């Protein structure tokens, strides 16, 4: 899930501050030996200017102090670069060496002022102001380092000037030094804020780029793992990207698809006008969901469910189309329809045949009317009108004859009736059976017609 910029800044503020500190250290150490050698050159020039006005010990001590502070700063700089130093320790070393250089310049100038004429004193002030002005850029990464240099360099001068007397010249010089110090502090403050904002902006831009890259990687992985075929189209309906499911569904490789028109690839020629109408609906802001036919690379037609929508955040009119294979579902639906039609046809056939099928619902008992029979028993005739085993079953009358008595059947299981009236009795049974069969057939034919 993506984070909004405010949350990103709040979450990454410790990281941003640490990066600002590291950038400040890099900036403070970026001058190299040239910056320290410049201090040595300047103090030698100043010594040459005041050589005739100052005692040799003062001049030599001033030059030696500035040179030693510059060399100490160079040594510490090289030491910090050679080994990994904690940022806090590096800042302490930088501030200490800057303070040493400022004290060397400020105390030396304060000791020289009482013996100098105003013209030489003004030249020294020009050199010191130039050092301070240059420090607004070389020390822009750390406010404390600049203030240490500013105070240690300029603070001794008003004291030395006012000790010579409180004349108007000395008071004005003191006021100018104070105003200059205040102005340089404001200039450095603006430079420092600009530096911090630039570093902060760079860090946040990098973090945003990383977050954006992470989101893109997540979305790419999400699209790649989606089982539904996805294609992104531009305003000319040219494919810009597809996912692996699209390649599997339609049989195209991504290299074959990207840069080609979607109609030429998967839309049958007879359906291209319909495809244009669907695009028009999507361009109007409608989300289209339809089931239609598309074509694979091998020419085979497949049934798909298309869901398409416009990408509102894209200025180039991009569209995203999702294709879901529904061929199996369509085949199952067709099979269900065929089964339902077959069942309906069978039901209609059964309804047409059923009136002609005699159910086993009535059983008649016929008692032998001939008392003269030698069986001395009653003969029961159980006649079932029909047995039904399916739509194509035939009507089969079944005759059951049950005889009770000692002479009912012989040893072969056949009917053994010695009655003299047997021929007449059999004729009555045949006539009755023929009557029932003829009546049933007539009724069946009348219902079929």
N, C-alpha and C positions, 0 to 999 in steps of 0.2 A: 504494500500500500504506500502511495506517495505521501510526502509531508509538505505542508504549505511553507512558504518562505519564513514566516514568523517563527513557526515551530522549529524549522531547520536552524535559524540563527540562535534561538534560545538553547537548543540542544547542543550546538557546536560552539558555544561561546568560550568554554575553557580551551578548546582546541584553537580557536581563533586567537585568543590572547597569547597562548604559547607560540603560535606562529608569528605574531607581531613581535614578540620578544626575540625570537630567533632572527627575524628580518632586521631588527634594530642592531643586534650584535654583528650580523654580516655587514651592515652599513657602516658601523663604527670601526670595523676592522678592514674596510675596503680601501682605505687610503694608501696603505703600503708605506715603504720607507720614504717615498717622495714627500709626504706631509711632514715627517720629522726632519728631513734634510732641509726643508724650507724654513723651519724654525732656526736651524743653525745658520743658514745663509742670512736671514734677517738680523739675527743678533750680531753677526759679524759686521754687517752694514751699519747698524746702530753704533757699535763700538767704534767704527771708523769715524763716524760723525762726531762723537763726543770724546774722541781720544785726547784732545787738547784741553778739555774742560773738566775732566774727572780724574781723580787719582787712579793710578794704574791698578791698585788692588781692587777698587770698586769695579772698574771696567773688566778686569780679568775675572773677578768673581761672578759678575753678571753673565759674561759669556760662558763661563764654566757651568754655572747653574742651569742655564737654558739648554746647553749641549747635553749635560747629564740627564736632564728630564726627558729630552727628545730621544736619547739613546735608550733610556729605561723604558720609555713607551714602545719603542721599536722592538726591544727584547721581549717585552710582555706580549706584544702582538704576535710575534713569531712563535712564541711558546704556546699561545692559545690556538694558533692555526695547526701546529704540529700534533697536538694531542686533543682528545675529546675532553672538553671542560664543561662542567655544569653551567648552564646559562646564568644563574645567579652569581657564581664565582667570576665568570667572564665579565659581567657588568661591573662588579666591584673592582676588578683590576683596571678596567677601562676608566672608570671614574677616578681611581687613585692616580693613574698616570696623567690624566687630564688636569687634575688638581695640581699635580707637581709642575706641569708646564705653566699653568696660570700663575702659581706662586713665584716661579722663577722670573717670569716677565713682570709681574706686578711689583714685587718687592725690589727687583733691580731698578725699575723705573722710578719707584718712590725714593730710593737712595740716591738716584742720579739727579732728580729734579732740583734740589736746593742749590746745586752747583751749576746749573745750566741757565742759559739765557732763554727768554720766552720763545725765540725762534727755534732753537734746538729742542726745547720742551714740546713745542707744537709738532715737530717732526716725529718725536717719540710717540706722541698721542696718535698721530696718523698711522704709525706702524701698529700700535695696539688696537686701534679701531679696525684696521684691516684684518688683524687676526680674529677679532670677535666677529666681524662680518662674515669672514670665511667659515667660522665655526657654525654659523646658522645653517649651513648646508652639510658640512662634514660631520656634525654632531646632531643632525636632525632626528636621528632615531631615538635619542634619549634626552629627556628634559633635564634631568638632574645633572648629567655630564655637562651640558651647556651652561647651566646655572653655576656649577662649580667653577668652570672656566671664566664665566662672566664676573663673578664675585671676586675670585682670587686675582684676576688681572686688573680690574678697574677699581676695586675698593681701596687699595693702598694709595692711589693717586690723589683723591680728594684730601686724604689725611695729610699727605706730604705737602700738598699745595696750601692747605689752611694753616699748617704749622709755620709757613713763611710769613703769614700775616693775613688779615681779613680785608685786604684791599678789594676794590671793585673788580679788578682783573681776576683775582683769585676766586672771588665768589662766583663770578660769571663762569669761569672755567669749571668750578665745581658743579654748578648747575648744569652746564652742558654735558659734563661727564655722566651725571645722574640721568638726564633726559636720554642721552644716547644709550645708556644701559637699559632703561625702561623700553625704549623703542626696539632695541635688538631682542629683548625678551619677548615682545609681542610678535616680532617677525618670526622668531624661532617657534613660538607657540602655534602660529598659523601653519608654518612648515611642518611641524610635528603632527598636527591634526591631519594635514593633507597626506603625510606619509602613512599615518595609521589607517586612514580611510582607504588609501590605495592598497595597502597590504591586506586590510580586512576584505575589501572588495575582491582582491585576487583570490584570497582563501575561500571566500563564500562562492565565488565563481567556480573554483575548482571543486568545491564540495557539491555545488549544484550540478556541475557536469558529471561528477561521479554518481550522484543520485539519479540524474537523467539516464546515464548509461546503465545503471542498475535497473531502472524501470524498463528501459528498452530491452535489456537482456531478459528481464522477467516476462515482458509481453511477448517477446520472440519465442521464449520457451513455452509460454502458455499457448500461443497460436500453433507452435510446432507440435505440441502434444495433444491438441484438440482433435477428437475423432471426426469432427465435421469438416468437410472441405471448405476452405476459405480462400477467396480471391479479392485482392484490392485493385480497383480500377481507377484510372484518372478520368478527366472530363471528356476524353476521346474514346473511352471504353477500351483503353489499352491496359493490359495487365501489368501492374507494378510489382506485385509479389503474390506468392501462393504458399500454402503450407504443405507438408508432406501428405496429408490426407487428400488434398486436391490431386496430387500426382498419382496416388493409388487409385482414386475413384475414376479419373478420366484417362489414365495411362500415359500422361505427358510428364517429361522431366521439367524441373523448374526452369532450366536454361532455354527450353523450347517455348515456354509459355510467356516468360517475362519479355515485355516489349511487343507482343503480338496482340491482335484484336481478339476479344473474347468470342465474338460472333463466329469468326472463322474457325475457331478451335472446337467449340462444344455445342453451338446452336445449330440445329438442322436448318437447312435453307428455307423450308416451308414455315418455320416458326420465327424467322428473324424479324418480321414486322411486329409480331407479338412481343418479342424481346425489346424492341424499340419503345413500344407503348409502356412496358414495365419500367424502363429507364426514365421515361418522362414522368411517370408517377413518383418515382423515387426522387427525382430532381425537384419536385414540388414539395418535398418534405415528408412524403408518405412512406411508411414502413410496409414493404410489400412482402406478403407470405402467400405463395402459390405452389401448387403441385403441377409439374409439367415434365416434358420429355427433353432430354439432352442426349448428346452423342459423345461416345468415347473416341479415342484416337483410332481404334481398330474399326470404327464405323458402327459398332453395336449401340443400339438405343437403350437408354436406361431411364427409369422413372426417378425423379428427384423432387425434393421439397426445397424450394428456393426462398430464402429470406434475405432481403436487400434493404439497405438504408444508406443515406448520405452521411459522410463524416463531417459533422458540423464544424469541428475545429480546424479542418483543412481548408485553406484558401484556394486550392487548385481544383476544387470540386470533386474530390475523391469519393468513391463509392466502395462499400464493402458488401460482398455477396457470400452467403453461406449455402452450400449444397449438401443436402442430406439424402443418402441413397435410401429410397423406399421401394425398391424393386421387390424385395422379399415380402414386404407388407402387401403390395399390390397383388403379388402372386397368391398370397394366402387369402386375400379378399376375393379374388377370382375363383379360387377353389371353393370357398364357402358359398359363393353365389351358385356355382355349378351344382354343389351338393344340395343346396336349398331347392333349385329348380328340379333336380332329379326327384327329391322327396315329394315335391308338389305333384309331379307327373305320376309317381307311384300312388299317391293318395287319390288322385282323380281316377286312376285305373281301378283301384280297390272300390271306390264309391260306385263305379259303373258295374262291377262284377258282383258286389255283395248281395244285391237282391236275388241273384240266381243261386246263391250258395245257401244250402239248407243247414241250419245250425242243429246241433243235437239237443233239441229242446222238448221233443215230444216222444213218448214211448207208448206204444199201444199194446195192450195185452189181448190176445185173441184166444178165447177159450174154445176148445174142441166141441162143436155142437152135436157130435155124433155119439150118442150113448152106447151104440152097439159095438164100438171099438173094443178089441181084445186087450188093449193096453191097461184097462182099468185105472186109468190115470188121466190127469188133465195135461194137455199139451199147451205150452205157452209159446206164443210167437212174439218175439221182441224185435221190432223193426226200427232200425235207426234210419232217419231220412237222409242223412249225409254226414260225411266227415270232411272238414276243410283244412287243407295244409298250406295254403298260400294263394296268391292271385291266380295262378294257372292250374290250380287243383281241379280235378273233375269230380262230378257228383257220382258217388259209388254207393248204391243201396246195399245194405248189409242185413242179412237175414239170420237171426239167431233163433234156434229152435231148442227149447229145453223140454225134456221129457222126464216125467217122474214115474217110476215103476220098474219092476224087475226085468221086463223084456224091452226096455227102451232102446238099448244099443247092443249090437253083437260084439264078438271078440275083436273085429277089425275097426271098431269105433264108428261104423256106419249105422244109419237109422234102420231099425228092424221093426217094421210095423206090419203085422199080419192081418190088419183089419180088411175086411172085404170092401169097405168103402174108401180105401186109400186113393184110388184114381180120382174119385169125385172130390175128395178133400184137397188133393194136389191141384186139381183144376181150379178150385175156388181160390186157393192161395195165389196161383199164377195170374188169375184174372185180377185179383186185388192189387198185386204188385204192378201189373201192367197199367192199371188205372192210376195209381199214384205217380208212376214214372211219367206217364203221358201228361198228367196235369202239371207236374213240375216243369217239364220242358216248355209247355205252352206259356206258363207264367214267366219263365226266364226269357223266352223270345219276345214276349210282349213288352217286357221292361227294357230289353236292349233296344228295341225299335223306338 
